[in-house]
Structure formats: C-alpha cells, structure tokens
Amino acid sequence: MDVALTRLGPGDAAVLASLAPEVLDASVDPAWLAAFLAEPGHIMIVARVDEVVVGQLAAIVHHHPDRPPDLYIDDLAVTPALRRQGIAQRLLDDAMALGTQLGCAQAWIVTETDNPPARGLYEGRDAEAASVVMYEYDL
C-alpha cells in the first residue's frame, strides 16, 4: 500500500472531498476549512491512499512573547481499517519536522486518559505524559 503525505494549503480544500471513515469527527464545513487553511500558523497534513484521505493531522504554531514558538498538535486520526500501520507515526514525524523548520522549541498533544492506542503512540516517541487539568467553556 502506497501512502502519500500532503501538507495542505489555502488552495487544497478539494483534497478533503474523499475521506475514509473516522478521519475527521464530523463533515467538513467549506467555510471553516477555508478559514483554517488560510491561517499561516495552521497546519494540516493528510495521508492518502489512491486519493482517499485515510489519516490527518491538524496543528497550530503558537507564538509567544517570552519564548520560542511551540507546535500544538490539535487533532490526529487514521481510519480504523488502516490503524497500526505506521500512518500516524509518519504524520507525527512530518509535523515535527515542519515544527522544527518553523523554529518551534517543542510540540505537544493532548489525548484522553482512556485512549491506550494514542497514549502508546505518544509514549513510544519518548514523550512523558504531563498531568494537567483541562477546562472547557461553551461560547
């Protein structure tokens, strides 16, 4: 199976027209996608097999006034049929290489405590889980 990684830019919305199951949480909203891809600090990398998006990683470069930027990996998913074949690892590798090119000092990602596959992937990259408390506000 030939998996191709592609970094999407403002003109690449059509790439997401063909999605495998569970690559995104919901249907793509064209306006939201356009806004995401138009932002210079927003990153979307997709994995495709025969032009079908089978995995994706969305990230944001955070700039700070008192330290180097960091790369927040906001979302990472691979269609269930192709999990555990190295696709998520390749997406992470590509995102981290891009973060390094963009001057990011670190990358970080959040997952649920009850998601062993994701935790195994992240911990297998020599990362330690950090204890945090997250708060959500409806706007």
ZAPAKE-692433 format. One record per atom (N, C-alpha, C): residue number from 1; residue in one letter; x, y, z. Coordinates in Angstrom, 1 decimal, m for minus. Example, Ala and Ser with C-alpha at 12.3 -4.5 7.8 and 13.67 -1.06 7.14 Angstrom:
2
(site 1; "a"; (13.2; m5.7; 7.8))
(site 1; "a"; (12.3; m4.5; 7.8))
(site 1; "a"; (13.2; m3.3; 7.8))
(site 2; "s"; (12.8; m2.2; 7.1))
(site 2; "s"; (13.7; m1.1; 7.1))
(site 2; "s"; (12.9; 0.0; 7.9))
***
This chain:
139
(site 1; "m"; (0.9; m1.2; 0.0))
(site 1; "m"; (0.0; 0.0; 0.0))
(site 1; "m"; (0.9; 1.2; 0.0))
(site 2; "d"; (0.6; 2.1; m0.9))
(site 2; "d"; (1.4; 3.4; m1.1))
(site 2; "d"; (0.7; 4.5; m0.4))
(site 3; "v"; (1.2; 5.0; 0.7))
(site 3; "v"; (0.6; 6.1; 1.5))
(site 3; "v"; (1.4; 7.4; 1.2))
(site 4; "a"; (0.7; 8.4; 0.7))
(site 4; "a"; (1.4; 9.7; 0.3))
(site 4; "a"; (0.9; 10.7; 1.3))
(site 5; "l"; (1.9; 11.5; 1.9))
(site 5; "l"; (1.6; 12.6; 2.8))
(site 5; "l"; (1.6; 13.9; 2.0))
(site 6; "t"; (0.6; 14.7; 2.3))
(site 6; "t"; (0.5; 16.0; 1.7))
(site 6; "t"; (0.2; 17.1; 2.7))
(site 7; "r"; (0.9; 18.2; 2.7))
(site 7; "r"; (0.6; 19.3; 3.5))
(site 7; "r"; (m0.3; 20.2; 2.7))
(site 8; "l"; (m1.5; 20.5; 3.3))
(site 8; "l"; (m2.5; 21.3; 2.6))
(site 8; "l"; (m2.2; 22.8; 2.8))
(site 9; "g"; (m2.6; 23.5; 1.8))
(site 9; "g"; (m2.5; 25.0; 1.8))
(site 9; "g"; (m3.9; 25.5; 1.4))
(site 10; "p"; (m3.9; 26.9; 1.3))
(site 10; "p"; (m5.2; 27.5; 1.0))
(site 10; "p"; (m6.0; 27.0; m0.2))
(site 11; "g"; (m5.3; 26.5; m1.2))
(site 11; "g"; (m5.9; 26.1; m2.4))
(site 11; "g"; (m6.2; 24.6; m2.5))
(site 12; "d"; (m6.1; 23.9; m1.3))
(site 12; "d"; (m6.2; 22.5; m1.3))
(site 12; "d"; (m7.4; 21.9; m0.7))
(site 13; "a"; (m8.5; 22.6; m0.6))
(site 13; "a"; (m9.7; 22.1; 0.1))
(site 13; "a"; (m10.3; 20.9; m0.6))
(site 14; "a"; (m10.1; 20.8; m1.9))
(site 14; "a"; (m10.7; 19.7; m2.6))
(site 14; "a"; (m10.1; 18.3; m2.2))
(site 15; "v"; (m8.9; 18.4; m1.7))
(site 15; "v"; (m8.3; 17.1; m1.2))
(site 15; "v"; (m9.2; 16.4; m0.2))
(site 16; "l"; (m9.9; 17.1; 0.6))
(site 16; "l"; (m10.7; 16.5; 1.6))
(site 16; "l"; (m12.1; 16.1; 1.1))
(site 17; "a"; (m12.3; 16.1; m0.2))
(site 17; "a"; (m13.6; 15.7; m0.7))
(site 17; "a"; (m13.8; 14.2; m0.6))
(site 18; "s"; (m12.7; 13.4; m0.5))
(site 18; "s"; (m12.8; 12.0; m0.4))
(site 18; "s"; (m12.1; 11.5; 0.9))
(site 19; "l"; (m12.9; 11.3; 1.9))
(site 19; "l"; (m12.4; 10.9; 3.2))
(site 19; "l"; (m12.8; 9.5; 3.6))
(site 20; "a"; (m11.9; 8.7; 4.1))
(site 20; "a"; (m12.2; 7.4; 4.7))
(site 20; "a"; (m12.9; 7.6; 6.0))
(site 21; "p"; (m13.6; 6.6; 6.5))
(site 21; "p"; (m14.4; 6.8; 7.8))
(site 21; "p"; (m13.5; 7.2; 9.0))
(site 22; "e"; (m14.0; 8.0; 9.8))
(site 22; "e"; (m13.5; 8.4; 11.1))
(site 22; "e"; (m12.1; 9.1; 11.0))
(site 23; "v"; (m11.8; 9.7; 9.9))
(site 23; "v"; (m10.6; 10.5; 9.7))
(site 23; "v"; (m10.9; 11.9; 10.3))
(site 24; "l"; (m12.1; 12.4; 10.2))
(site 24; "l"; (m12.5; 13.6; 10.9))
(site 24; "l"; (m13.7; 13.3; 11.8))
(site 25; "d"; (m13.9; 14.2; 12.8))
(site 25; "d"; (m15.0; 13.9; 13.7))
(site 25; "d"; (m16.4; 14.2; 13.1))
(site 26; "a"; (m16.5; 15.1; 12.1))
(site 26; "a"; (m17.7; 15.5; 11.5))
(site 26; "a"; (m17.5; 15.8; 10.0))
(site 27; "s"; (m18.6; 16.2; 9.4))
(site 27; "s"; (m18.5; 16.6; 8.0))
(site 27; "s"; (m17.7; 17.9; 7.9))
(site 28; "v"; (m17.0; 18.1; 6.8))
(site 28; "v"; (m16.2; 19.3; 6.5))
(site 28; "v"; (m17.1; 20.4; 6.2))
(site 29; "d"; (m17.0; 21.5; 6.9))
(site 29; "d"; (m17.7; 22.7; 6.5))
(site 29; "d"; (m16.7; 23.6; 5.6))
(site 30; "p"; (m17.1; 23.9; 4.4))
(site 30; "p"; (m16.2; 24.6; 3.5))
(site 30; "p"; (m15.7; 25.9; 4.0))
(site 31; "a"; (m16.5; 26.7; 4.7))
(site 31; "a"; (m16.1; 28.0; 5.2))
(site 31; "a"; (m15.1; 27.8; 6.4))
(site 32; "w"; (m15.3; 26.8; 7.2))
(site 32; "w"; (m14.4; 26.6; 8.3))
(site 32; "w"; (m13.0; 26.0; 7.8))
(site 33; "l"; (m13.1; 25.1; 6.8))
(site 33; "l"; (m11.9; 24.6; 6.2))
(site 33; "l"; (m11.1; 25.7; 5.5))
(site 34; "a"; (m11.8; 26.6; 4.8))
(site 34; "a"; (m11.1; 27.7; 4.1))
(site 34; "a"; (m10.4; 28.6; 5.1))
(site 35; "a"; (m11.1; 28.9; 6.2))
(site 35; "a"; (m10.5; 29.7; 7.3))
(site 35; "a"; (m9.3; 29.1; 7.9))
(site 36; "f"; (m9.4; 27.8; 8.2))
(site 36; "f"; (m8.3; 27.0; 8.8))
(site 36; "f"; (m7.1; 27.1; 7.8))
(site 37; "l"; (m7.3; 26.7; 6.6))
(site 37; "l"; (m6.2; 26.6; 5.6))
(site 37; "l"; (m5.6; 28.0; 5.3))
(site 38; "a"; (m6.3; 29.1; 5.5))
(site 38; "a"; (m5.9; 30.4; 5.1))
(site 38; "a"; (m4.9; 31.0; 6.2))
(site 39; "e"; (m5.0; 30.5; 7.4))
(site 39; "e"; (m4.2; 31.0; 8.5))
(site 39; "e"; (m2.7; 30.5; 8.4))
(site 40; "p"; (m1.7; 31.3; 8.4))
(site 40; "p"; (m0.3; 30.9; 8.2))
(site 40; "p"; (0.1; 29.9; 9.3))
(site 41; "g"; (m0.3; 30.1; 10.5))
(site 41; "g"; (0.1; 29.2; 11.6))
(site 41; "g"; (m0.6; 27.9; 11.7))
(site 42; "h"; (m1.6; 27.7; 10.8))
(site 42; "h"; (m2.4; 26.4; 10.9))
(site 42; "h"; (m1.8; 25.4; 9.9))
(site 43; "i"; (m1.7; 24.2; 10.4))
(site 43; "i"; (m1.1; 23.1; 9.6))
(site 43; "i"; (m2.0; 22.0; 9.4))
(site 44; "m"; (m2.2; 21.5; 8.2))
(site 44; "m"; (m3.0; 20.2; 8.1))
(site 44; "m"; (m2.2; 19.4; 7.1))
(site 45; "i"; (m1.9; 18.2; 7.6))
(site 45; "i"; (m1.2; 17.2; 6.8))
(site 45; "i"; (m2.1; 16.0; 6.7))
(site 46; "v"; (m2.2; 15.5; 5.5))
(site 46; "v"; (m3.1; 14.3; 5.2))
(site 46; "v"; (m2.3; 13.2; 4.7))
(site 47; "a"; (m2.8; 12.0; 5.0))
(site 47; "a"; (m2.2; 10.7; 4.4))
(site 47; "a"; (m3.3; 10.2; 3.4))
(site 48; "r"; (m2.8; 9.9; 2.2))
(site 48; "r"; (m3.8; 9.4; 1.2))
(site 48; "r"; (m3.3; 8.1; 0.6))
(site 49; "v"; (m4.3; 7.3; 0.3))
(site 49; "v"; (m4.1; 6.1; m0.5))
(site 49; "v"; (m5.1; 6.2; m1.6))
(site 50; "d"; (m4.6; 6.1; m2.8))
(site 50; "d"; (m5.4; 6.2; m4.0))
(site 50; "d"; (m6.3; 7.5; m4.0))
(site 51; "e"; (m5.8; 8.6; m3.6))
(site 51; "e"; (m6.5; 9.9; m3.5))
(site 51; "e"; (m7.6; 9.9; m2.4))
(site 52; "v"; (m7.7; 8.9; m1.6))
(site 52; "v"; (m8.7; 8.9; m0.5))
(site 52; "v"; (m7.9; 9.3; 0.8))
(site 53; "v"; (m8.3; 10.3; 1.5))
(site 53; "v"; (m7.7; 10.7; 2.8))
(site 53; "v"; (m8.0; 9.6; 3.8))
(site 54; "v"; (m6.9; 9.0; 4.3))
(site 54; "v"; (m7.0; 7.9; 5.3))
(site 54; "v"; (m6.5; 8.3; 6.7))
(site 55; "g"; (m5.9; 9.5; 6.7))
(site 55; "g"; (m5.4; 10.0; 8.0))
(site 55; "g"; (m5.2; 11.5; 7.9))
(site 56; "q"; (m5.2; 12.1; 9.1))
(site 56; "q"; (m4.9; 13.6; 9.0))
(site 56; "q"; (m4.3; 14.0; 10.4))
(site 57; "l"; (m3.6; 15.1; 10.3))
(site 57; "l"; (m3.0; 15.7; 11.5))
(site 57; "l"; (m3.3; 17.2; 11.3))
(site 58; "a"; (m3.9; 17.9; 12.3))
(site 58; "a"; (m4.1; 19.3; 12.3))
(site 58; "a"; (m3.3; 19.9; 13.5))
(site 59; "a"; (m2.5; 21.0; 13.2))
(site 59; "a"; (m1.7; 21.6; 14.2))
(site 59; "a"; (m1.7; 23.1; 14.1))
(site 60; "i"; (m1.2; 23.7; 15.2))
(site 60; "i"; (m1.2; 25.2; 15.2))
(site 60; "i"; (0.1; 25.6; 15.8))
(site 61; "v"; (0.8; 26.5; 15.1))
(site 61; "v"; (2.0; 27.1; 15.7))
(site 61; "v"; (1.6; 28.2; 16.6))
(site 62; "h"; (2.0; 28.1; 17.9))
(site 62; "h"; (1.7; 29.1; 18.9))
(site 62; "h"; (2.9; 30.0; 19.0))
(site 63; "h"; (2.8; 31.3; 18.8))
(site 63; "h"; (3.9; 32.2; 19.1))
(site 63; "h"; (3.6; 32.9; 20.4))
(site 64; "h"; (4.7; 33.1; 21.1))
(site 64; "h"; (4.7; 33.7; 22.5))
(site 64; "h"; (5.6; 34.9; 22.6))
(site 65; "p"; (5.3; 35.8; 23.4))
(site 65; "p"; (6.2; 37.0; 23.6))
(site 65; "p"; (7.5; 36.7; 24.4))
(site 66; "d"; (7.5; 35.6; 25.1))
(site 66; "d"; (8.6; 35.4; 26.0))
(site 66; "d"; (9.4; 34.1; 25.8))
(site 67; "r"; (9.1; 33.4; 24.7))
(site 67; "r"; (9.8; 32.1; 24.5))
(site 67; "r"; (9.5; 31.7; 23.0))
(site 68; "p"; (10.3; 30.8; 22.6))
(site 68; "p"; (10.1; 30.3; 21.1))
(site 68; "p"; (8.7; 29.8; 20.9))
(site 69; "p"; (8.3; 29.7; 19.7))
(site 69; "p"; (7.0; 29.1; 19.4))
(site 69; "p"; (7.0; 27.6; 19.7))
(site 70; "d"; (5.8; 27.1; 19.9))
(site 70; "d"; (5.6; 25.7; 20.0))
(site 70; "d"; (4.6; 25.2; 19.1))
(site 71; "l"; (4.6; 23.9; 18.8))
(site 71; "l"; (3.6; 23.3; 17.9))
(site 71; "l"; (2.6; 22.5; 18.7))
(site 72; "y"; (1.4; 23.0; 18.6))
(site 72; "y"; (0.3; 22.3; 19.3))
(site 72; "y"; (m0.4; 21.4; 18.3))
(site 73; "i"; (m0.3; 20.1; 18.5))
(site 73; "i"; (m1.0; 19.1; 17.6))
(site 73; "i"; (m2.4; 18.9; 18.1))
(site 74; "d"; (m3.3; 19.5; 17.4))
(site 74; "d"; (m4.7; 19.6; 17.8))
(site 74; "d"; (m5.5; 18.3; 17.5))
(site 75; "d"; (m5.2; 17.7; 16.4))
(site 75; "d"; (m6.0; 16.5; 16.0))
(site 75; "d"; (m5.2; 15.6; 15.2))
(site 76; "l"; (m5.3; 14.3; 15.5))
(site 76; "l"; (m4.6; 13.3; 14.7))
(site 76; "l"; (m5.5; 12.1; 14.6))
(site 77; "a"; (m5.8; 11.6; 13.4))
(site 77; "a"; (m6.7; 10.4; 13.3))
(site 77; "a"; (m6.3; 9.7; 12.0))
(site 78; "v"; (m6.5; 8.3; 12.1))
(site 78; "v"; (m6.3; 7.4; 11.0))
(site 78; "v"; (m7.6; 6.6; 10.9))
(site 79; "t"; (m8.1; 6.3; 9.7))
(site 79; "t"; (m9.2; 5.5; 9.6))
(site 79; "t"; (m9.0; 4.1; 10.3))
(site 80; "p"; (m10.0; 3.6; 11.0))
(site 80; "p"; (m9.8; 2.3; 11.7))
(site 80; "p"; (m9.2; 1.2; 10.9))
(site 81; "a"; (m9.6; 1.0; 9.7))
(site 81; "a"; (m9.1; m0.1; 8.9))
(site 81; "a"; (m7.6; 0.0; 8.6))
(site 82; "l"; (m7.0; 1.1; 8.8))
(site 82; "l"; (m5.5; 1.2; 8.5))
(site 82; "l"; (m4.7; 1.6; 9.7))
(site 83; "r"; (m5.3; 1.5; 10.9))
(site 83; "r"; (m4.5; 1.8; 12.1))
(site 83; "r"; (m3.4; 0.8; 12.3))
(site 84; "r"; (m2.4; 1.2; 13.1))
(site 84; "r"; (m1.3; 0.3; 13.5))
(site 84; "r"; (m0.5; m0.1; 12.3))
(site 85; "q"; (m0.4; 0.8; 11.3))
(site 85; "q"; (0.4; 0.5; 10.1))
(site 85; "q"; (1.5; 1.6; 9.9))
(site 86; "g"; (1.6; 2.5; 10.9))
(site 86; "g"; (2.7; 3.5; 10.8))
(site 86; "g"; (2.2; 4.8; 10.2))
(site 87; "i"; (1.0; 4.9; 9.9))
(site 87; "i"; (0.5; 6.2; 9.3))
(site 87; "i"; (0.5; 7.3; 10.3))
(site 88; "a"; (0.0; 7.1; 11.5))
(site 88; "a"; (0.0; 8.2; 12.5))
(site 88; "a"; (1.5; 8.6; 12.8))
(site 89; "q"; (2.3; 7.6; 12.9))
(site 89; "q"; (3.8; 7.9; 13.2))
(site 89; "q"; (4.3; 8.8; 12.1))
(site 90; "r"; (4.0; 8.5; 10.8))
(site 90; "r"; (4.5; 9.3; 9.7))
(site 90; "r"; (4.0; 10.7; 9.7))
(site 91; "l"; (2.7; 10.8; 10.1))
(site 91; "l"; (2.1; 12.2; 10.2))
(site 91; "l"; (2.8; 12.9; 11.3))
(site 92; "l"; (3.0; 12.3; 12.5))
(site 92; "l"; (3.7; 13.0; 13.5))
(site 92; "l"; (5.1; 13.4; 13.1))
(site 93; "d"; (5.9; 12.5; 12.5))
(site 93; "d"; (7.2; 12.8; 12.0))
(site 93; "d"; (7.2; 14.0; 11.1))
(site 94; "d"; (6.3; 14.1; 10.2))
(site 94; "d"; (6.2; 15.2; 9.3))
(site 94; "d"; (5.9; 16.5; 10.0))
(site 95; "a"; (4.9; 16.4; 10.9))
(site 95; "a"; (4.6; 17.6; 11.7))
(site 95; "a"; (5.7; 18.1; 12.5))
(site 96; "m"; (6.4; 17.2; 13.1))
(site 96; "m"; (7.6; 17.6; 14.0))
(site 96; "m"; (8.7; 18.2; 13.2))
(site 97; "a"; (8.9; 17.6; 12.0))
(site 97; "a"; (10.0; 18.2; 11.1))
(site 97; "a"; (9.6; 19.6; 10.7))
(site 98; "l"; (8.3; 19.8; 10.4))
(site 98; "l"; (7.9; 21.1; 10.0))
(site 98; "l"; (8.0; 22.1; 11.2))
(site 99; "g"; (7.6; 21.6; 12.4))
(site 99; "g"; (7.7; 22.5; 13.5))
(site 99; "g"; (9.1; 22.9; 13.8))
(site 100; "t"; (10.1; 22.0; 13.6))
(site 100; "t"; (11.5; 22.3; 13.7))
(site 100; "t"; (11.9; 23.4; 12.7))
(site 101; "q"; (11.5; 23.2; 11.4))
(site 101; "q"; (11.7; 24.2; 10.4))
(site 101; "q"; (11.2; 25.6; 10.7))
(site 102; "l"; (10.0; 25.6; 11.4))
(site 102; "l"; (9.4; 26.8; 11.8))
(site 102; "l"; (9.9; 27.4; 13.1))
(site 103; "g"; (10.9; 26.8; 13.7))
(site 103; "g"; (11.5; 27.4; 14.9))
(site 103; "g"; (10.9; 27.0; 16.2))
(site 104; "c"; (10.0; 26.0; 16.1))
(site 104; "c"; (9.3; 25.6; 17.4))
(site 104; "c"; (10.3; 24.9; 18.3))
(site 105; "a"; (10.2; 25.2; 19.6))
(site 105; "a"; (11.1; 24.5; 20.6))
(site 105; "a"; (10.5; 23.2; 21.1))
(site 106; "q"; (9.2; 23.1; 21.0))
(site 106; "q"; (8.6; 21.8; 21.5))
(site 106; "q"; (7.3; 21.6; 20.7))
(site 107; "a"; (6.8; 20.4; 20.8))
(site 107; "a"; (5.5; 20.0; 20.3))
(site 107; "a"; (4.7; 19.4; 21.4))
(site 108; "w"; (3.4; 19.6; 21.4))
(site 108; "w"; (2.6; 18.9; 22.4))
(site 108; "w"; (1.2; 18.5; 21.9))
(site 109; "i"; (0.7; 17.5; 22.5))
(site 109; "i"; (m0.6; 17.0; 22.1))
(site 109; "i"; (m1.3; 16.5; 23.3))
(site 110; "v"; (m2.6; 16.5; 23.3))
(site 110; "v"; (m3.5; 16.1; 24.4))
(site 110; "v"; (m4.3; 14.9; 23.9))
(site 111; "t"; (m4.5; 13.9; 24.8))
(site 111; "t"; (m5.4; 12.8; 24.5))
(site 111; "t"; (m6.2; 12.4; 25.7))
(site 112; "e"; (m7.2; 11.7; 25.6))
(site 112; "e"; (m8.0; 11.2; 26.7))
(site 112; "e"; (m7.2; 10.2; 27.5))
(site 113; "t"; (m7.4; 10.1; 28.8))
(site 113; "t"; (m6.7; 9.1; 29.6))
(site 113; "t"; (m7.1; 7.7; 29.3))
(site 114; "d"; (m8.3; 7.5; 28.7))
(site 114; "d"; (m8.8; 6.2; 28.4))
(site 114; "d"; (m8.6; 5.9; 26.9))
(site 115; "n"; (m7.5; 6.4; 26.3))
(site 115; "n"; (m7.2; 6.1; 24.9))
(site 115; "n"; (m5.8; 5.4; 24.8))
(site 116; "p"; (m5.8; 4.2; 25.2))
(site 116; "p"; (m4.5; 3.5; 25.2))
(site 116; "p"; (m3.7; 3.5; 23.9))
(site 117; "p"; (m4.4; 3.3; 22.7))
(site 117; "p"; (m3.6; 3.4; 21.4))
(site 117; "p"; (m2.9; 4.7; 21.2))
(site 118; "a"; (m3.6; 5.8; 21.5))
(site 118; "a"; (m2.9; 7.1; 21.3))
(site 118; "a"; (m1.8; 7.3; 22.3))
(site 119; "r"; (m2.1; 6.9; 23.6))
(site 119; "r"; (m1.0; 7.1; 24.6))
(site 119; "r"; (0.2; 6.2; 24.3))
(site 120; "g"; (0.0; 5.0; 23.7))
(site 120; "g"; (1.1; 4.2; 23.4))
(site 120; "g"; (1.9; 4.8; 22.2))
(site 121; "l"; (1.2; 5.4; 21.3))
(site 121; "l"; (1.9; 6.0; 20.2))
(site 121; "l"; (2.8; 7.2; 20.7))
(site 122; "y"; (2.2; 8.0; 21.5))
(site 122; "y"; (2.9; 9.2; 22.0))
(site 122; "y"; (4.1; 8.8; 23.0))
(site 123; "e"; (3.8; 7.9; 23.9))
(site 123; "e"; (4.8; 7.5; 24.8))
(site 123; "e"; (5.9; 6.7; 24.1))
(site 124; "g"; (5.6; 6.0; 23.0))
(site 124; "g"; (6.6; 5.3; 22.2))
(site 124; "g"; (7.6; 6.3; 21.5))
(site 125; "r"; (7.3; 7.5; 21.5))
(site 125; "r"; (8.2; 8.5; 20.9))
(site 125; "r"; (9.0; 9.2; 22.0))
(site 126; "d"; (9.2; 8.6; 23.1))
(site 126; "d"; (10.0; 9.1; 24.3))
(site 126; "d"; (9.4; 10.4; 24.8))
(site 127; "a"; (8.1; 10.4; 24.8))
(site 127; "a"; (7.4; 11.6; 25.5))
(site 127; "a"; (6.8; 11.1; 26.8))
(site 128; "e"; (6.8; 11.9; 27.8))
(site 128; "e"; (6.2; 11.6; 29.1))
(site 128; "e"; (4.9; 12.3; 29.2))
(site 129; "a"; (3.9; 11.6; 29.7))
(site 129; "a"; (2.6; 12.3; 29.9))
(site 129; "a"; (2.7; 13.3; 31.0))
(site 130; "a"; (2.1; 14.4; 30.8))
(site 130; "a"; (2.1; 15.5; 31.8))
(site 130; "a"; (0.7; 15.5; 32.5))
(site 131; "s"; (0.7; 15.7; 33.8))
(site 131; "s"; (m0.6; 15.8; 34.5))
(site 131; "s"; (m1.1; 17.2; 34.3))
(site 132; "v"; (m2.3; 17.3; 33.8))
(site 132; "v"; (m2.9; 18.6; 33.6))
(site 132; "v"; (m4.4; 18.5; 33.9))
(site 133; "v"; (m5.0; 19.7; 34.1))
(site 133; "v"; (m6.5; 19.7; 34.3))
(site 133; "v"; (m6.9; 20.6; 33.1))
(site 134; "m"; (m7.9; 20.2; 32.4))
(site 134; "m"; (m8.4; 21.0; 31.2))
(site 134; "m"; (m9.8; 21.5; 31.6))
(site 135; "y"; (m10.0; 22.7; 31.2))
(site 135; "y"; (m11.4; 23.3; 31.4))
(site 135; "y"; (m11.9; 23.7; 30.1))
(site 136; "e"; (m13.2; 23.4; 29.9))
(site 136; "e"; (m13.9; 23.8; 28.6))
(site 136; "e"; (m15.0; 24.8; 28.9))
(site 137; "y"; (m15.1; 25.7; 28.1))
(site 137; "y"; (m16.1; 26.8; 28.2))
(site 137; "y"; (m16.9; 26.7; 26.9))
(site 138; "d"; (m18.2; 26.7; 27.0))
(site 138; "d"; (m19.1; 26.8; 25.8))
(site 138; "d"; (m19.2; 28.3; 25.5))
(site 139; "l"; (m19.0; 28.7; 24.3))
(site 139; "l"; (m19.1; 30.1; 23.8))
(site 139; "l"; (m20.3; 30.3; 23.0))
***
